[in-house]
Amino acid sequence: MIFQYLKPYTPFILLTTALLLGQVVTDLLLPRYMALIVDMGIARNDTSVIFDKGMMMLLASFLGIVCAVTGGFFASKTANGLGENIRTALFQHVSNFSLTEFDRLGTASLITRTTNDVQNIQFTVFMALRVMMRSPVMFAGAITMAVHTDRRLSLILIAILPVVILLIFIVTKKAMPLFRSIQKKLDTLNRVLRENLIGIRIIRAFSRVGYEKRRFAAANDDLTGTTLRVNRLMAILGPGMMLTMNILAITIVWVATFRIDEGNLQIGDMMAFIQYAMQIFISLMMMTMIFVMLPRAIASGERINEVFKQQPTVADPKLPMAFPQLRRHCEAGLIFNDVTFRYQQAENPSVNHVSFEAQPGETIAIIGGTGAGKSTLLDLILRYYDVESGAIRIDGVDIRHISQEDLRARIAYVPQHAVLFSGNIYDNVRIGKEDATDEEVHHACKIAQASEFIKQMPDGYHSMISQGGKNLSGGQKQRLSIARALVRKPQIYIFDDSFSALDYQTDARLRAALKEETQDATVIVVAQRISSIMHADRIVVMDNGAVIGSGTHRELLKTNEVYREIVYSQLSESEIG
């Protein structure tokens, strides 16, 4: 699957192959020219032969250098282009994943596969084009030339080569599973490091620095131990090949002296034969380099293919209903119709036969204890997951019949934990609406009660926000997240416990401003604070994934025990009214 991304670079591959084969031809010619210079020029004191063959050697060397440099350029262009294509395809594919796929593969693993694994393949392809295209041809050519030079000396090569090839095969076979293990352990190391960096405040607050150091050291030692085992295994090849090559050279010289003494071999031919023997072993050593990298590249390729084979569980319909068609339906608003959903590998449903309606202009609040399924309901509206049974409808249309882009274009979402990106305030608010004017941004920030603290910042709306909004307080981040939703002016607003970091006074001002701003939209609010939702048009009470009550604040106080307990735990008698 991965190598389909090499197709655009087929001309470069063919050109690289041709150039490197040209380099092989020049390398094979050089020992013959050297033999002629020694046997016909130096032995006979013929300077014309020395000059002529010497010029041919220089020309061949120059052509070999040109072929090597040009071939290297195209090999680099091909390998880097392949890496770019795979990374782009991975990013686009992963962008279509639902949260189920992210949960299954893990964020740390996806980062490793997009960076380290792609880099392994990229480097291996580069080396394959430079070495693997050239080495087999040089290997075959050098053997042919060696046999042509002296057949009896060639018997030495025939005796040694099978031993060397067997050694390479055994080492490579043992290394393959270790390389797969290295990539998995690299995932673990990345996950530990990522958790440590993200949670550094909690780690320090609870004095867990020592524990995290030990956890990182354990993951690091595990990775290092496996890597050392592979390197020790692979280290056998290099010295083993060099030792064999030197023994071969000594053996050739020793046998050749008898052949020369008998008059059956010239000194120049002996030197040429040694050069061909060296070329054979250099070819094997270069192929060994590929065999060293190949297991890791294969392991990386399998991990990348695993991502590509992972198809999103939430997908657009083949013939999605276009956005304008939705307006023609008489049934308006958001409707949950007997919706059930459970997370992957979970025994019990997180949402169990939930039904309620939210009409345009209504504010529906959802409340319940921890784990009641409130945030899961919001994830289902946004189609981060698909329902197991039942249906969610907007304007009478099942959201599974709408493209995800059209669906989410109608919704503004404020998450439970405010997420901001590096850039200025304009950039962050315009995430909600890319073409929003400055006036629209200012208006949204004013409604979200953010304009006051923005004006106090050194550069106002041009003030830079650090990654994750680390230079803002929790309440400031929440207000900017709300402004980002408001600037979109959608059909449905979703607030997932988005007022928890606000003080009561700011919360009250914000709710009053929101009421007027969102009067024509459907508003869904998940909250833990009763004061934030007691004036909602309808309150849905959830427990263990099921709806156990629905009504106004006063109705639920009379009829719902769970709601009454929540209210009395937060408000005094005078506040309840």
N, C-alpha and C positions, 0 to 999 in steps of 0.2 A: 504493500500500500504506500509506503514511504517513497519508494523510488519512482512513483509516478511524477513526483515533483522534479525529477531529473530531466524529463522529456524536453522542456524548453532549452536545455543546455546540451542536447545531443550533438549539434555541430561543434561545440567546444570540445566535447569528449572525443569526437572523431579526429579533430585537429590536434588535440593533445596526444592522442595515441600515435598519430602519424609522426609528430615531432619527436616523441620519445623513442619510437622505432628507428627514426633517423639517427638518434644519438647512439642506439645500440649498434647500428651498422658501423658507425665511426669507431666505437670502442672495440669492435671485433677486428677492424682493419689495422688498428695501431700495432698489435703484437706481430702481425705479418710483416709490416713495414720495418719494424725493429729487427726481426729475424733476417730480412734481406740486407739491412745495413750492416749487421754483424757478419753474416756469412759471405756476402758479396762485396761489401764495401771495405770494412775494416780488415777482414782476413786477407783480401787481395790488394789492399791499399789503393782502392779505386775511389778517388774523391768524388767523381761524377755521380757514382751510385749513391754515395753518402748524401750528396747535395740533393739529388733528385728525390730519393726516398724520404730524406729529411723534410723537404718542402711539402711532400704529400702528407707526412705526419702532422706538420703544422696546420695544413689546410683541414685535414680531418679533425684535428683537435678544435680548431676554430668553429667548424660546422657543428661539432658536438656541443660546444658551449652555447652557440646560438639556439640549437634545438632544445637544450636543457632549460635555458632561461625562458624562452618563449613558451615551452610546454608547461613549465612551472607557473607562468602567469595565467594561462588558460585553466590549468588545474585549480588554482586558487580561486579564480572567478567562478568556476563551476561549483566548487565545494561551498563557498560563501553564499552563492545564489541558492543552492539547495537548502542550506541552513535557514536563510531568510524565508524561503517559501514554506518550509515546515513550520517555523515559528508562527508565521502569519496564519497558516491553515489551522494550527493548533488553537491559536487565540480565537479565531472566528468560530471554530467548532465548540470550544469550551464556553464561548459567549452564549451559545444556544442551550447550554445545560440548564436543567431545573435544579432546585436545591437538593433533590434526591441524588443526582450524579455528584454534586460537590460533597455531599455527606459520604458517598460511597468511596470516592477516590481520595478525598482529602486535599485541602488547599496546599499544604507543604509539598505533597507529592506532585501536584500539578505544576507547581513552580519549578521543581527539580526536573520534571520531564520536559518543560518548555525551555529550560536553560542548559543544565548540565548534560542531559541525554541528547539533546539536539547537537550540542557542541561535540560530544563523542562521535556521533555519526558524521558530522561535518569534517572533523579532523581525519577520520578513517577514510572517507571518500577522497580527500585531498591526497593522503598517502597512497591510496589504492591507484589513483590516476598517475601519480608520480612513480610509484614503485611496482605495483602489481601488474600494470600494463607492460612494464619494461622488463621486469625480472624474469618471467617465464620465457620470453623470447631470447633474452641474453643467456639464460640457462641452457636452452636448446641449442642456440647458436654457438656458444662456447664449447659445448660437448661435441658438436659436429666438427668444429675447427680443431679441437684437441685430437679427436679420432683421426682426422685428416693429416694432422702433423705427425703423430706416431701412434699406431694402434696398440702396440704392446704396453706403452706407458698408460694408455687409456684403461687398461685392466685394473690399475690401481684405483681409478675413479669409480669404476663399476663396483669394486669391493667396498668402498667407504660410503658412497652416497646412500644406499638403503639404510645404513645405520643412522645417518644424520636425519633422514626423512622420518624414520620411526621415532626418534627422539622428539622431533618437532610435534608429531602427531600425539604422542603420549602427554607431553606438557600442555598442549592446547586443550586436549580433552579434559584434563584435570582442572584447568583454569576456568573453563566456561561457567560452571555453577558458582564459582567464587565471585566472578564478575557480576552475575545476577544478584548475588547477596550484597555486594558492595553498593549497588544502586538502591536497594531497599534500605540499607543502613544509612545511606546518605539522606534518604527521605526522613528517617527517624531523627537524624542530627538536625536537619533543617526545621523539623517540627518543634523540637525542643528549643532551638535557638529563637524561632519565631515567637513561641509562647513566652519565652523569657523577655524578649524585647518589648512585646506588646504589654505584658503584665508587670513591667518593672516597678511600677508604683505600688502595686499590691504586694509584690515580692519583698520590697523594702519595708513596707508598712508592717508586714507580719514577720519580719526578720527571717525570711526564707532564702536569703542570698546563699548561705552555705549549702543548703539542700539543693538549690538549683545548680550550683557549681558542681556538686557531686553527680547530679542527674546528667548534666552536660558532659562531664568527664567520663561517665559510664558509656554514653552514646558515642563519644569521641574515641574512647579506647576500643570499643567494639569495632568501629569502622577502621581504625588504625590497625588493629590486629589482623582483620581480614585482608586489608590492603597489603600489609607486610607479608602475609602468607602467599598472596598472588605474586608479589614482587620477588620473593625468594624463589618461587617456582619458576618464574620467568627469567630470573638471573642465571639459572642453569644454562639457558640457551646460548647467551652471548659468549661467555668464557668457553663453554663446551665447543662452540663453533670455531672460535679462534684457535683453541688447542688442536682441534682436528685439522684445521687449515694449515697450521705450522708443521704438524706431523706429516701431513700430505706433502708439503713443499720439500721437507728433508728427504722423504722417501723418494720423491720424483728425482731430486738431484742425485741421490745415491744410486738409483737404478739407471739413470741417464748416463752416469759416468761410464758404466760398462758398455752401454750402447754406443757412446761416442768413441770409446777405446776400440770397439769392434768395427768402427767406421760406418755404423748404421744410423747415426744421428749427428746432426750438426749442432754446434753450441748455440747458434741463433735459434734453431728449432726448439732446443731445450728451454731457452729463455721464454720463447713464445708459448710453449706448452705450460710452463709455470704460470704465465700470465692468464692463459685460458683457465687453468685450474683455479686461480684466484678469482677470476670472474664468475666461475661456477659457484664458488662458495660465497662470494659477495652477493650473488643473486639469491642464494638460499638464505643468507642473513637478512637481506632486504625483505624477502618473503616472510621470514620469521618475525620481523617487525610488524608486518600486517597481521600475522597470526596472533601476535601479542595484543594488538588493538581490536582485532575482529571479534573476539568473544564479548568484549565490553560493548562494542558497537551493536552486536546482535541483541544483547540484553537490553540496551537502550532502545533499539528499534522495536523490540517486543513490547516494551513499556509504552512507547509512543503509539504503536498500533492499538494497544489496549484502550487508549483514550479515544482514538478515531472510531473504534468499534463500539464504543459506548454511545448508544443513541439516546437522545433526550426523551425522557418519559413524558414530558410536556411538549407537545409539538403543535404547530399550526395545522388547521384542516387543509386538505388539498384544494378545496374551493371555499375559502373564507368569505363570509358575508362582508361586503364593503361597508364602510362607516356610514355613508348617507342612507343606506337601506334601513339602518336601525331606527331612524327617526320615524319611519312609516308604521311602526308597531304601536298599537293603541295602549298596550300595557307598559307603564313607565316605572322607573325606579329600579331598585335592587331587590331581588327576591332569592331567599334561601329556601329550597324545596326538598325537605327530608335528606339533608346532606350528611353523609358519613365519610370519615377519612381516618386512616391510621398510617403512622410512619412505617417505613420499611423495617421489617423484622420485629415490629412491636406487636405484642399479644392483644392489647386492648385498643379500641379506637380512641383517638385524641378528640375527635368530633363525632358525636353519636346522634344521628337522626335530628339534626337541627333545622328548624323552619322559622323564618320570620321575614318581614317585608320592611323596606325603607324607601319611602316615597320622596320625590323631589321636594325640597323645602323642609324636610324633616331632619331632626338630629336624633340619631339612635345611639344610645350609650350601651356599652357592654361591660359588665362587671362580674367579678367572681374571684375565687381564691386562686392561689398559685397553682398552675397546672390544670386550670379549668378548661383551657382550649381557646382562650380569647385571641391571642396573637395568631394561632393557627387559622382561625376564621379569616383573619385579614390576609394571611398568606394565600388562602384559597381564592379570595376575591381577586388578587393580583395574578393568579395562576402560577405561583411559584411551585405549587403542587396541584395535581388534578384530584378531584373528588373520587372516592371509591364507589359511592352510589349517590343517587339523588342528583340535583342540578342547581347551579347558581345562574340566575338570569339577570340581565340588564336590559331594560326596555323590552322584556319579553323574550329575549334571545339567549340561549344557553351560551355562556362565555367560551365554551369549547368550540363553538362554531365561528368565533371571531378570531382574527389574527392577534397574537400577543401584543404587537405594536399598536394596533387600533384600540385594543382593550385598555392598555396602560396609558394611552394618550388621553383617555377620558377620566383618569384617576390621578389624584395627587396624594402622595403617601408621605407621612411624617413618621419615621421609625421610632422605636422605643429608645434606642441609643443614637443620638444625633451623629451623623457622619458628614464631615466637611472635608474638602480637598484643598491641596496647596494652590494658592492663587489669591486674588483679592476678593472683596465682598461681592462686587459685581459678578465675577466669574462664578462664585458659588450659588448666588441667587438665580442666575441665568441658566443653571442646570435645569431648573423647572421649565423655562421657556427661553430657548436659545436666542430668539430675536426680540426679547423684551427691551423696551426703551428704558432710559434712565428714570423717567417719570414712573413707569410701571414698577421698577425695582424699588424706588423710594416709597411708593404707595404701599407695596407689599410689606416692606420693612416697618412702615408706620403702623399698619394693622397688627403686625406681629410684635409690636412694642420693642422693636430693635433699633429704631432710628435714633433714640436718645443716646445709647451707648456707642453707636457708630459715629455720631457727631463728635464724641469725646475722644475718639481715636485720632492719632496724629494725621493720617491721610484720609480720614473719613471713609467714604465708600471704596476708595482706592487702597485702603490699608490691607496689607498682606496677611493671609491666614496660613499658619504653618500646617504641615501634614497632620491630618486628623483633628485640626482645630486646637492644638495643644496650647496656643496662646490666648484662648478664650475660656471663660467659665462654663460650667454645665448649662446654666440658664441661658447664657448668650448663644451657645451652640444650638440649643433647642429653638430659640426664637428665630435664628437664621434658617434653620430647617423648616420652620413653619412659613417663613417668608418665601422660601423656595417653592413650597406647595401653593401658596396663595397667588404667586405671580403667574401660575399656569392657568388659573380660572377654569378648572375642570368641571365635569358633571358630578363627580363623586370625590369627597374628601375623606381620607382615612387618617385618623390620629391614634397612634398606638402608644398610649400612656405618654403623650408628648408634652405634658404640662407638669411633670413630676419635679423638675428642677426649678420651677418658678415659685417665687414667694406668693402669698395669697393675694396681695394687692395687685401685682402684675398679672396674676392668673385671672382675677376678676375683670381687669381692664381688657385683657386679651379676649376673654369670652364674650364680652359686650361688643367689641369691635368685630369679632368673627361672626356673630349672629347676623349683623347687617350685611357683611361682605358675602356670606354664604347662603343668603336667604332663598336663592333659587336652586341650590344644589342639595344633593343628598350627603349628609355628614354622618360618618361612623366614628364614634369615639370609644376607645378602650381606656379605662382609667381605674386607678386604685383609690383616688381621692373623691369622696362623695360630693364635696362642694363643687367639683368640676363638672359633675354630670346631673345633679339633682334637678336642674331646670331643663333637662333634655325632654323632647317630645315623648320619647319612649325609652325605657331602660330594660335591657335584656339581661337576666341573671343566669349565669352558667355555673355548673358544678360537675366535675368529672366528665367534661366534654358534652354535656347535655344541657338544654335550656330548661330551667326549673321555674322560671317566672318571667313575665313580661307585662309592663304597664308603666304608668307614671310613678313619680317618686311617692306620692301620697297613696296611690293604689297598692304599691308593693309594701309600704310600711304596714298596711293592714292585712295583706294576704300572704306575704312571703317571709318565712322565718329567717332564711339565710341572709336576705337583704336587710332585714331588721337588725340582725346581729352586726353586720358590717357598719350600718349607720350609727348604731349606739356605741360602737367601738371608736368612732371618729368624731362624732358631734355631740354637743350638749343638748339638753332639752330645748333651750331657747333657740339654738341654731337649727334644730330640726323643723321647728315651726308647726 
